[in-house]
Amino acid sequence: MMKYPIGVQSFERIIKENYVYVDKTDLIYDLVKNGSIYFLSRPRRFGKSLLMSTLENYFLGRKELFRGLAIDTLEKEWLEYPVFHIDFNGGNFKEAGILEGILEDTVSAWERNYPPTDRYTGVGRRFQEMLRTAHERTGRRCVVLIDEYDKPLLDVLETGLTTVIDGQERLLEDWHKDVLRGFYSVFKAADADLQFVLLTGVTKFAQVSVFSGFNQPKDISMDSRYDTLCGITQQELESCFAEPIKDLAAKYGVSVPEITDSLKRRYDGYHFSEEMTDVYNPFSLLNVFDSLKMRDYWMTTGTSDYLVRLLSRGDENMEEMLRGEYTPSAFADYKATAEMPLPMIYQSGYLTIKGYDRDTELFRLDFPNEEVRRGFLSMLASGYISKSDARMESWAANVRNALNKGNIEDWQTA
């Protein structure tokens, strides 16, 4: 019986406890051999944390965990590097002081393994010294993995939350940028001590001042070589999950091709480059096979609060948005606003690439699949209801019917 790693993000645990693992290690090998500093943007629940855990174990030289995987025949050396992994997933950064506390605790823990020869103040300067010390004592450059780098910013984006610094009131969003700027500026100064760096998150940071002074990483978010690094392809679905697909078809009393088509309509449809390679949402698929029930799993894990805040303040016409054609800079920039929420809608996974014209180099966007279409429209409806005094039963019925059909035009005129 297959075990599905729902909520399990540890590569070591997945391998040792015989959970299903879709082998991405050939892409990981290509990644680490062809560059050194990267950024990857993907929606939540797309396997970014598992990717980081896999990279951590690879750079720790834990060859035994990779037996039988693609990288087992590719990697010959299996060297061990000093690895420094930060995961911002667990913090609630709406509270002042949480970000500084996490950075302080993290750097202090690292310093216990690599005690510095000189004492410095400030976590950024201490981090830089710790990287130099680790390089010097191990003889190998360092690996830094930062998971969900943008959560301290997204938690407070457009909230108006404040903190007091040196007796002055500051927006928490601006203060977090300052704190992170001081921390990430280390990467430029420590370049000689770094073997590999990967930052993951939902949003793209290319134009955010928090990274001023930081050697710009290679953004592989729309790089066709790595568009399937996270998520599940059609080929992977059919080869790795043939048995649960049969079980699901039997449960619903349909043929295997019919249930496969249903899975595709409901959970497939993400594209992360102009190559238009289909990618399934892994979280929804694993839950479907575990429960043998087709439900909207990704959408029920929680909406993106920062996106709801943006949309509640704007008056964006979704129908016009879906009819538009865009350059990558129009939907892949970091900072969305109430007037221009498109970047955040795309980066959060509610829209994806659905067409590309090679002559004009313009992209067309749309909802990835049925699950996301229904969920997004429900999110818009709930936001509208919360700020409207009108709660007439007839209006609610019209909206409900439009949502069930996934019809944007009917919903907007309900």
N, C-alpha and C positions, 0 to 999 in steps of 0.2 A: 504494500500500500504506500502510495506516495505521500511524503510529508511536505507541506507547503510553508515556507518561511515567512508567514504573515507577522509583521512586527519584529522579525529577526534581521538585524542589520550587521551582525558579526560574521565575517567570512569564515573565521575559524570554527564557530559554532555550526554554521551551515554544513561545512565539510565533515566535521567530526560527528555530528548527529544525523547525518544522512538526509538532510533536507534537499529538495530540488534546487539545483543550481544551473542556470543557463549560462554556458561558458562564454565569457567575453574576454578571456585572457589573451587571445591573439591580438585584439585591439589594444589591450593594455600594454602588451609588449611593444607594439608599434608606437604607442604614445610615448613610452619612456625612452625609447631608443632614438626618437626623431625630434626631441625638443626637451626643454628643461623647465619652463615656467608657463603654466596654462591657466585659463579660466574656462569653466563650463557652466552654462545656464540651462537648467531643466525645471519643469514644474515639480511641485511637491509630490511625494510618494512615487517618484520615478526611479528610485534605486541609486541616488547620489551617495547616500551614506554607505551602502554596500560597496559601491565602487571605491570609496575612500578606504574602507576596511580591507578590501582586496589589495589595494596598492600598499597599504601599511604592511601587511603580511609579506608581500612580495619583496619590499625593500628591507625587511628584517631577515630576508634570506631563508624563509621557512619553506624550503623546497618540498617537504613531506606533505604539506597541505595542497600542493598543486599537482600531485601525481595523477596522471590520466587526463589532465586538462591540456588545452592546446599549447600553453606556454611551457609545459614540461619538456617538449621536444625543441623549443625555440631557445630558451635560456640555457647557457652552458656554465655560467660562473656562479650564480646565486650568492652574490656578495651581501654582507650585512652592513647597513648604513644606520647612522643615528636618525631616528624618525621622531618628528614632533607633530602631533595630531591635535587639532582644536575642533571641537564640535559645539556650535552655538545653538543647536536645536533646543536644548533643554531650558534655556534662560527665558525669563519673563522680563523683557527689557523696558517695559513701561514703568518700572520702578527705578528711581534714581539710585545710582551706585551699583546696580547689578553688573553692568558691563565691566566697570573697573574692578569689581570683586572677582569676576571670573578670570580676567586677564592676570590679576595679581596671584590668585591661587594656582593658575596654570603654570606661570613662569616660575613660581616658587617650587612647585613639584619638579619641574625640569631641572632646576638648579641643584636639587638634592642628588640627582644622577650625575650632573656635570657641575660641581662646585666652581664658581668663578674665582679667578686669581685676584681680580680687582672688584671692589664694590662700587656699584653705580646706583643712582636713583632713577626712577622712571622705568616702567615695564618695557618700553621700547628699547632703551639703551641696554637694559639687563638682558633682553632677548637677544640682541645683537652680540653681546659678549658671550652669552651661553652658546650660540651657534659657532662662534670662533673657538671656544673652548672644546666643544664636542668634536669639531673638525680636527683640532690639534691633537686631542687625546686618542681618537680612534684612527686617525690617518685617512678618513673618508669624509667627503662633504655631506652636508645634512639634507634631509628630506622634510619638507613642511607641507602638511595637508590641513586645509582650513575648510570645514564643512559648514554650509549655510552662512557664509561670511556676512550676508546682508541682513540677517534677522534682527540684529540690534538697530538697524535703520528702519526696516519695514514695520517693526512693532510700534514705532513712534511716529511714522510718517503721517503728516497732516493731522496729528492728534491735538496739537497745541499744548501738550504736556511740557512742564517746565521743571527746572532744577535750579538750585542756588550754588554758584561757584564763586568763591572768593567774595562773597557778599553781594554778588550780582545775579539777577535772575536770567537764566538762559533757556531757550527752547531745548528740550531734551534731544530732539532730532539734530540740532546743530552741535550740541555738546558731544553726542556719540560720534559724529563725523570727526570732531577734533581728536577724540580719544583714539579712534581707529586710524586716523591719519598718522598719529605719532607711532602707533604700533606697526603699521604696514610699511612705513618709510624705512624700516629696518632692512627690507629686502634689497634695496639699492645699495646700501652700505655693506651688506653681508654677501654680496654677489659671489665673491671668491669662496665662500663657505657653503654654497648651496649646490646640491646635485639636482634636485627636482622640487618644484613647487606646484601645487594644484589648489585652486580656490573654486568652490562650487557654491551655487546659490540659485535663487529664482531669477533675480534681476541682473541685468548687465550694467557694469559700473564704469564703462569707458569714459564717461564725461562727468564723473563725480569727483569733487575736489579732495575727497578722502584719500585718493590714491595719487595725489600730487607728490612727486619725488620718488615714486615707486616705479621700478623698471616695468614697463607695460607688458603684461603676460600675453601670450598668444591666445586669442579668443577662439575656441573650437566649437562654440555653440551652434554655428551654422556651417561647420566644416563637414563636407560630405563623407570624408574618411571616417568620421567618428559619430555620424548621426544615429547609429544604433548602439552606441556605447552604453546607454541606459535605455530600458524598455525591451520589448519582445517583438521580433519580426515574425512575419507570416511563416517563414521556413522554420524558425525556432518553435513557434506555436505547434506546428504540425508534427515536428520530429520529437520534441521534448514532452508533449502533452497529448499524445495520441490516445492513450488509455482513458484519461479523464474526459476527453472529448467524446469518446464512445459512451462512457457512463452518463454524461450529460445528455447526449442524444436519446439514450434509452429512458432517462428520467422524464424528458419532455415528449417522448413518443414520436420523434422525428428521425430522419436519416442523418448520418454524419455530415454530408455536405450541407444539409439545411441548418444544422446547429452551428456549423462553422461559419456559414453566412450570417447567422444571427450574432455570433460573437464579433464578427468583423464590423457589422453595422453599429453595434453598441459600444465597442471598446477600442477599435482600431482607428486609424485615420490621422495620427500625428505624423507630421513631416517636419524635419529640422534642417533641411537644405533644399537647394534647387533640384536635387536628384529625385526628390519625392518618394523616398523609401518609406513604406508603411511601417509604423511602429505602434504597438499596442501599449496601453497603460498596464504595467505589470501588477500594480496593486489590485485593480479590479479583477484581472484574470485569475490571480492566485486565490482570491476570495470566492470567485465563481466555482473553481474546481474543488476548493475545500468544502464548500457548502452544497455544491450541485444546485445552486440557485442563481439565476441571473437577476441581479439587483444593481442599483446605482451606488456601488461601494465607494468609489473615489469621492463622489460628491457628498457623501454622508460623513466623511472624515472631518468636515469643517470647511467653511468658506474662508476666503482670504479677507481678513478684516480690513486690511489697507485698501483693497480693491473696492470693497463696499463703501468705505469712506470716500474714495474718489468719485465713484459713480453717484453717490447720494448728493454730491455737490455740483454735479455737472448736468448737462442736458444733451448728452451725446445721442445721436440717432443711429441705432444699431443697423438699421436697414441700409443707410448710406455708408456706414463703416464697412459692411460686408460687400458692398458694390465697388468699393474703391480699389485702386492699384497702388502699390507702395514700393519704395526703395527700402532696403534693410534698415537704414537709419530712421525711418518713420515708425517702425514697430519694434526695434531692438535696442533703442536707447534706454538708459536707466530710468531717468526721472520723468514719470508721467505726471500730468496735472489734471484737474477737474475738466479743463477745456480739451485736453489731449490725453485721454486715458488709454489709448490704443496700446502703447508699449507694455503697460502693466497687464492688460487683458491678455495679450499674446504671451508674455513671459510667464504668466501664472498658469497657462495651459488651457484657458477657456477658448482661445482661438489658435489656429495653427495654419501653416502654409497649405493652400489647396490648389495653387496654380503658379506657374512661372513662365514668363515670356522671355526667351533668350535674346530676342532682338532688342526689346526695350529694357531688359533686365529689371522688370517690374514683377512684384509678387501679388497674388490675391490671397486673402485670408478668409477663413470660415470656421465654424465649429468643427472640432475633430470628429465627433461621433454623436450618436443619440443620447448617450449618458450625459455628456457635457452640455449639449443643447438644452435638454430639459432642466438640468441643474442650474445653468446660467440664467435662463429665463425665470426660474423660480426664485433665484437670488435677487434678480431685479424686481420681481413682483413683491417680495417680502420687504425690500427696501422702500418701495413706493408706498405700500400699505402703512409702514411704520411712520411715515411722515405725512400721511394724508388723513384728513378728518372724515373723508367719504368712505364709508364701509357698507355701502348698499349691497344687498344680497344679489341683485341682478348683475352688478359690476363684478362681484367676486365670481359668480358663475361663468360669466363671459371670459374672464381671465383664466379660470381653471380649464375651460374647454380649449382655449388657445394654447395653453401650456401643454396640455395633453397631446395636441397635434404638433407641437414644436413650431408653431407659426408665429413669427415675430410680428408681421404686419397686423394680424388680428389682435395680438396682445397689445400693441401700441394704440390701437383704436378702440379697445374695449371700454 
